[in-house]
Amino acid sequence: MQRLKAVIIKEFFHILRDPTSLTIVFLMPVIMIFIYGYSISFDLKTIEAGIIDLSNGKISRELIKKFSNNQYFNVTDLKNLYKDPIRRSEQLLRSGKLKEIIIIPADFARKVLHQPPAEIGIIIDGSDSNVANLIYQYNEMIIMDFISEFRDIENIIKINTKIHFNPEVKSTFFFIPGIIAIILLMISALLTSLSISREKESGSIDLIFISPLRSAEIIAGKTIPYILVALIDGIIILVFARFWFHIPFKGNLVVLLIFSILYIVSGLSLGVLISTMAPSQKTAMFAALLITLLPSILLSGFIFPLDSLSPILQWISYLVPATYFLKIIRGVIVKGSELKYFLTEGLMMIFFSIVLLSLSSITFSRNRKKSK
């Protein structure tokens, strides 16, 4: 018992001497329960819907009220906003600003009253299969409620629903591009997170500290070589997804390449910042995995729609680079969206890279001064 007691006491001392691991052990479960508790929700809080009312009669306005008064829909009257609402609605659907388009034909009121069934055209963005299925169910619920007011007329409305971008509503078309985005960020962060921490463990960091290079030049030198490595890795993943999972590629490869480089640089920048702060390779690797994987899976729109998150987590999601790249990669691959639709997302990734590299340079400079 005395020998066992000595080992137990020794192990407790080891635990107490490693406050970083101890903090992670107790802090991580709290963070995970907080994030999981608020993020795991398959409910949609807001569905951006555009309505083109070509009938413009009392009955069609009543149908629009059904959608407008529903808690799930945020309805936009496209006919009164744009000269060519059909063409504009397709652009909004492709950019992701609308989730569905509802078209009420000019003869809607006449057919409802005198020559049923009256047809309604609905176009749903099918790039997210889960969201598309939910929107379809909500549409059915609202229209059935509208039909119930016309008890004397049978088969009053016929719904013609089309699913754009993913007609078969395959979940792989939604998840595989998301997985590519997460893997790319994780690999990028891991590659550079070990660069400076490796120098610290080997002792060669002192040689870098006394070199004539400025801190910004060292940070840039540590980042640039990995851009090519991560880009090749991303191409391999994309080719594998295209030919193994048969994911369609409807967009422009050059557009995806441009944004992929920006995304990779932001991931590498995050890894460099972790590397300048971490005392060892083990800590750096653990931090890189924790910072990239958990937020990217839960807070980027990879699984759960951002609209289903609480306001606090929605604000946090704006700090996750994968949130922006997910829109780009899904838009380019599944929808064939053009460069002009993702300018905001591109600027945000440039902003992330500049901020993270600047912080890395400042942190490295401080460590350099301390060593002197």
C-alpha positions as CSV (number, residue, x, y, z in Angstrom):
1,M,0.0,0.0,0.0
2,Q,2.9,2.4,0.8
3,R,4.4,1.7,-2.7
4,L,1.0,2.2,-4.3
5,K,0.4,5.4,-2.3
6,A,3.8,6.8,-3.5
7,V,2.8,6.2,-7.2
8,I,-0.6,7.8,-6.7
9,I,0.9,10.9,-5.1
10,K,3.6,11.1,-7.8
11,E,0.9,10.9,-10.5
12,F,-1.2,13.6,-8.8
13,F,1.9,15.9,-8.8
14,H,2.4,15.2,-12.6
15,I,-1.3,16.2,-13.2
16,L,-1.0,19.4,-11.2
17,R,2.3,20.3,-12.9
18,D,0.5,20.2,-16.3
19,P,-2.1,22.9,-15.9
20,T,-2.7,23.2,-19.7
21,S,-3.9,19.6,-20.0
22,L,-5.9,19.9,-16.8
23,T,-7.6,23.0,-18.1
24,I,-8.5,21.2,-21.4
25,V,-9.8,18.2,-19.6
26,F,-12.3,20.2,-17.5
27,L,-13.0,23.0,-20.0
28,M,-13.6,20.9,-23.1
29,P,-16.6,19.0,-21.7
30,V,-18.3,22.4,-20.8
31,I,-17.6,23.8,-24.2
32,M,-18.8,20.7,-26.0
33,I,-22.1,20.5,-24.0
34,F,-22.7,24.2,-24.6
35,I,-22.1,24.0,-28.3
36,Y,-23.9,20.6,-28.8
37,G,-26.8,21.8,-26.7
38,Y,-27.4,24.9,-28.8
39,S,-26.3,23.7,-32.3
40,I,-27.9,20.3,-32.6
41,S,-31.2,21.2,-34.1
42,F,-32.8,20.2,-37.3
43,D,-35.5,22.9,-37.1
44,L,-35.5,25.8,-39.6
45,K,-36.1,29.2,-38.0
46,T,-36.1,31.2,-41.3
47,I,-36.8,30.1,-44.8
48,E,-36.1,32.9,-47.4
49,A,-38.9,32.5,-49.9
50,G,-39.6,34.6,-53.0
51,I,-43.1,34.8,-54.4
52,I,-44.0,35.8,-57.9
53,D,-47.8,36.5,-57.9
54,L,-48.8,36.8,-61.6
55,S,-52.5,36.6,-60.6
56,N,-52.5,39.5,-58.1
57,G,-56.1,38.7,-57.0
58,K,-57.8,38.3,-53.7
59,I,-57.3,34.5,-53.6
60,S,-53.6,34.6,-54.4
61,R,-53.1,37.3,-51.8
62,E,-54.8,35.0,-49.2
63,L,-52.3,32.2,-50.1
64,I,-49.4,34.6,-49.8
65,K,-50.7,35.6,-46.3
66,K,-50.6,32.0,-45.3
67,F,-46.9,31.9,-46.1
68,S,-46.2,35.3,-44.6
69,N,-47.9,34.6,-41.4
70,N,-46.1,31.3,-40.9
71,Q,-43.3,31.4,-38.4
72,Y,-40.9,29.6,-40.7
73,F,-41.1,31.8,-43.8
74,N,-39.7,35.2,-44.6
75,V,-41.5,36.1,-47.8
76,T,-40.3,38.6,-50.5
77,D,-42.6,39.8,-53.2
78,L,-40.3,39.6,-56.3
79,K,-42.8,40.8,-58.8
80,N,-43.0,44.3,-57.3
81,L,-39.3,44.5,-56.7
82,Y,-37.8,43.5,-60.1
83,K,-38.7,44.1,-63.7
84,D,-37.8,40.5,-64.6
85,P,-38.7,38.6,-61.5
86,I,-38.2,35.1,-63.0
87,R,-34.6,35.8,-64.1
88,R,-33.8,37.6,-60.8
89,S,-35.3,34.8,-58.7
90,E,-33.0,32.3,-60.4
91,Q,-30.0,34.4,-59.6
92,L,-31.1,34.8,-55.9
93,L,-31.6,31.0,-55.7
94,R,-28.2,30.3,-57.1
95,S,-26.5,32.8,-54.8
96,G,-28.2,31.2,-51.8
97,K,-30.2,34.3,-50.8
98,L,-33.4,32.4,-51.5
99,K,-34.3,28.9,-50.5
100,E,-37.4,28.6,-52.7
101,I,-39.5,30.4,-55.3
102,I,-43.3,30.2,-55.4
103,I,-44.9,31.1,-58.7
104,I,-48.6,31.8,-58.8
105,P,-49.9,31.9,-62.4
106,A,-52.1,34.6,-63.9
107,D,-55.2,32.3,-64.2
108,F,-54.9,31.1,-60.5
109,A,-58.1,32.7,-59.2
110,R,-60.3,31.7,-62.2
111,K,-59.2,28.1,-62.0
112,V,-59.7,27.9,-58.2
113,L,-63.3,29.0,-58.5
114,H,-64.4,27.7,-61.9
115,Q,-61.9,25.2,-63.4
116,P,-59.9,23.4,-60.7
117,P,-57.2,22.3,-60.1
118,A,-55.2,25.6,-60.1
119,E,-51.5,25.0,-60.5
120,I,-48.7,26.5,-58.3
121,G,-45.1,26.3,-59.3
122,I,-42.5,25.8,-56.5
123,I,-38.8,25.7,-57.1
124,I,-36.7,24.6,-54.1
125,D,-32.9,24.9,-53.6
126,G,-31.9,21.2,-53.2
127,S,-28.2,21.7,-52.5
128,D,-29.0,20.9,-48.9
129,S,-31.1,17.8,-49.0
130,N,-32.2,18.1,-45.3
131,V,-33.4,21.7,-45.7
132,A,-35.1,20.9,-49.1
133,N,-37.1,18.1,-47.5
134,L,-38.2,20.4,-44.6
135,I,-39.2,23.2,-46.9
136,Y,-41.2,20.7,-49.0
137,Q,-43.0,19.5,-45.8
138,Y,-43.7,23.1,-44.7
139,N,-45.1,23.9,-48.1
140,E,-47.5,21.0,-48.0
141,M,-48.7,22.0,-44.5
142,I,-49.4,25.6,-45.5
143,I,-51.1,24.8,-48.8
144,M,-53.3,22.0,-47.1
145,D,-54.4,24.6,-44.6
146,F,-55.3,27.0,-47.4
147,I,-57.2,24.2,-49.3
148,S,-59.2,23.4,-46.1
149,E,-61.0,26.8,-46.5
150,F,-62.6,25.7,-49.8
151,R,-64.6,22.8,-48.5
152,D,-67.0,22.6,-51.4
153,I,-64.3,22.3,-54.1
154,E,-62.3,19.1,-54.5
155,N,-58.7,18.9,-55.9
156,I,-58.5,22.7,-55.8
157,I,-54.7,23.0,-56.2
158,K,-52.0,21.1,-58.0
159,I,-48.5,21.7,-56.8
160,N,-45.7,21.4,-59.3
161,T,-42.5,21.2,-57.3
162,K,-39.0,21.2,-58.8
163,I,-35.8,20.6,-56.9
164,H,-32.9,22.6,-58.4
165,F,-29.2,21.7,-58.3
166,N,-29.9,18.3,-56.7
167,P,-33.1,16.8,-58.3
168,E,-32.6,13.4,-56.6
169,V,-32.1,15.2,-53.2
170,K,-28.9,13.1,-52.5
171,S,-27.3,13.9,-49.2
172,T,-23.8,13.1,-50.6
173,F,-24.1,16.2,-52.8
174,F,-24.4,18.3,-49.6
175,F,-22.1,16.5,-47.2
176,I,-19.1,15.6,-49.5
177,P,-18.2,19.2,-50.4
178,G,-18.6,20.1,-46.7
179,I,-16.2,17.3,-45.7
180,I,-13.7,18.6,-48.3
181,A,-13.8,22.0,-46.6
182,I,-13.3,20.6,-43.1
183,I,-10.5,18.3,-44.1
184,L,-8.7,21.1,-46.0
185,L,-8.9,23.5,-43.0
186,M,-7.8,20.8,-40.5
187,I,-4.8,19.7,-42.7
188,S,-3.8,23.3,-43.4
189,A,-3.8,24.2,-39.7
190,L,-2.0,21.0,-38.7
191,L,0.8,21.5,-41.3
192,T,1.9,24.9,-39.9
193,S,0.9,24.3,-36.2
194,L,3.9,22.0,-35.9
195,S,6.4,24.2,-37.7
196,I,7.6,26.6,-34.9
197,S,6.7,24.2,-32.0
198,R,9.0,21.6,-33.6
199,E,11.8,24.1,-33.6
200,K,11.1,24.8,-29.9
201,E,11.4,21.1,-28.9
202,S,14.5,20.5,-31.0
203,G,16.2,23.7,-29.7
204,S,16.8,25.1,-33.1
205,I,14.4,28.0,-32.4
206,D,17.3,29.9,-30.8
207,L,19.1,29.9,-34.2
208,I,16.0,31.4,-35.8
209,F,15.7,34.0,-33.0
210,I,19.3,35.3,-33.7
211,S,18.9,35.3,-37.4
212,P,18.9,38.7,-39.2
213,L,15.4,37.9,-40.6
214,R,12.5,40.0,-39.3
215,S,9.7,38.2,-37.5
216,A,7.2,38.9,-40.3
217,E,9.6,37.3,-42.9
218,I,10.0,34.2,-40.7
219,I,6.3,33.8,-40.4
220,A,5.8,34.3,-44.1
221,G,8.6,31.8,-44.8
222,K,7.0,29.2,-42.5
223,T,3.6,29.7,-44.3
224,I,4.3,29.9,-48.0
225,P,5.8,26.4,-48.7
226,Y,2.7,24.7,-47.2
227,I,0.3,26.5,-49.6
228,L,1.4,24.2,-52.4
229,V,1.3,21.1,-50.2
230,A,-2.2,21.9,-48.9
231,L,-3.4,22.8,-52.4
232,I,-2.2,19.5,-53.9
233,D,-3.9,17.7,-51.0
234,G,-7.1,19.6,-51.7
235,I,-7.0,18.6,-55.4
236,I,-6.5,14.9,-54.5
237,I,-9.5,15.1,-52.2
238,L,-11.6,16.8,-54.8
239,V,-10.7,14.3,-57.6
240,F,-11.4,11.4,-55.3
241,A,-14.8,12.9,-54.3
242,R,-15.6,13.5,-58.0
243,F,-14.8,10.1,-59.4
244,W,-15.5,7.9,-56.4
245,F,-18.7,9.5,-55.0
246,H,-19.8,10.9,-58.4
247,I,-20.2,14.4,-57.1
248,P,-21.2,16.7,-60.0
249,F,-19.0,19.7,-60.8
250,K,-21.2,22.3,-62.4
251,G,-19.0,25.4,-61.7
252,N,-15.7,26.9,-62.8
253,L,-12.6,25.2,-61.6
254,V,-10.6,28.5,-61.7
255,V,-13.1,30.1,-59.3
256,L,-12.9,27.2,-56.9
257,L,-9.1,27.3,-57.1
258,I,-8.9,31.0,-56.3
259,F,-11.1,30.7,-53.2
260,S,-9.4,27.4,-52.2
261,I,-6.0,29.3,-52.0
262,L,-7.5,32.0,-49.9
263,Y,-9.1,29.4,-47.6
264,I,-5.8,27.4,-47.3
265,V,-3.9,30.6,-46.4
266,S,-6.4,31.4,-43.6
267,G,-6.0,27.8,-42.3
268,L,-2.2,27.9,-42.5
269,S,-2.3,31.3,-40.7
270,L,-4.3,29.8,-37.9
271,G,-1.8,27.0,-37.6
272,V,1.1,29.4,-37.5
273,L,-0.6,31.4,-34.7
274,I,-1.1,28.1,-32.7
275,S,2.5,27.2,-33.3
276,T,3.8,30.5,-31.9
277,M,1.8,30.0,-28.7
278,A,2.0,26.3,-28.1
279,P,4.9,25.0,-25.9
280,S,5.2,21.6,-27.7
281,Q,4.2,19.8,-30.8
282,K,1.7,17.7,-28.9
283,T,-0.1,20.7,-27.5
284,A,-0.1,22.4,-31.0
285,M,-1.6,19.4,-32.7
286,F,-4.3,19.0,-30.1
287,A,-5.1,22.7,-30.2
288,A,-5.2,22.7,-34.0
289,L,-7.6,19.7,-34.1
290,L,-9.8,21.2,-31.4
291,I,-10.0,24.7,-32.9
292,T,-10.6,23.4,-36.5
293,L,-12.8,20.3,-36.2
294,L,-15.4,21.1,-33.5
295,P,-16.4,24.6,-34.7
296,S,-16.2,23.6,-38.4
297,I,-18.5,20.6,-38.0
298,L,-21.0,22.3,-35.7
299,L,-20.9,26.0,-36.3
300,S,-20.3,26.4,-40.1
301,G,-23.5,25.0,-41.6
302,F,-21.8,21.7,-42.4
303,I,-24.6,19.6,-40.7
304,F,-27.0,22.1,-39.2
305,P,-28.4,25.2,-40.9
306,L,-27.0,28.4,-39.4
307,D,-30.5,29.7,-39.1
308,S,-31.2,26.9,-36.5
309,L,-28.4,28.1,-34.2
310,S,-29.0,30.5,-31.3
311,P,-28.0,34.2,-31.9
312,I,-24.8,33.8,-29.9
313,L,-23.6,30.8,-31.9
314,Q,-24.5,32.5,-35.1
315,W,-22.2,35.4,-34.2
316,I,-19.4,32.8,-33.3
317,S,-20.0,31.1,-36.7
318,Y,-18.8,34.3,-38.4
319,L,-15.4,33.7,-36.9
320,V,-15.1,30.2,-38.4
321,P,-13.4,30.2,-41.9
322,A,-15.3,27.1,-42.9
323,T,-18.6,29.0,-42.7
324,Y,-17.5,31.1,-45.7
325,F,-15.8,28.4,-47.7
326,L,-18.7,26.0,-47.3
327,K,-21.0,28.4,-49.2
328,I,-18.3,28.8,-51.9
329,I,-17.6,25.1,-52.5
330,R,-21.2,24.0,-52.4
331,G,-22.2,26.9,-54.6
332,V,-19.5,26.2,-57.2
333,I,-19.7,22.4,-57.2
334,V,-23.5,21.9,-56.9
335,K,-25.0,25.1,-58.2
336,G,-22.4,26.3,-60.7
337,S,-22.3,29.7,-59.1
338,E,-20.0,32.4,-60.4
339,L,-17.2,34.4,-58.8
340,K,-19.5,37.5,-58.2
341,Y,-21.7,35.6,-55.8
342,F,-18.8,35.0,-53.2
343,L,-17.0,38.3,-53.0
344,T,-18.0,38.9,-49.4
345,E,-16.8,35.4,-48.4
346,G,-13.5,35.9,-50.3
347,L,-12.9,39.3,-48.5
348,M,-13.6,37.7,-45.1
349,M,-11.0,34.9,-45.7
350,I,-8.4,37.6,-46.7
351,F,-9.3,39.5,-43.5
352,F,-8.8,36.3,-41.4
353,S,-5.4,35.6,-43.0
354,I,-4.1,39.2,-42.5
355,V,-5.3,39.2,-38.8
356,L,-4.0,35.8,-38.0
357,L,-0.6,36.3,-39.7
358,S,-0.3,39.7,-37.9
359,L,-1.0,38.2,-34.5
360,S,1.5,35.4,-35.3
361,S,4.2,37.9,-36.1
362,I,3.5,39.9,-32.9
363,T,3.5,36.7,-30.8
364,F,6.7,35.5,-32.4
365,S,8.4,38.9,-31.9
366,R,7.5,38.8,-28.2
367,N,8.9,35.3,-27.8
368,R,12.0,36.5,-29.6
369,K,12.5,39.4,-27.2
370,K,12.0,37.2,-24.2
371,S,14.8,34.8,-25.4
372,K,17.2,37.7,-25.5
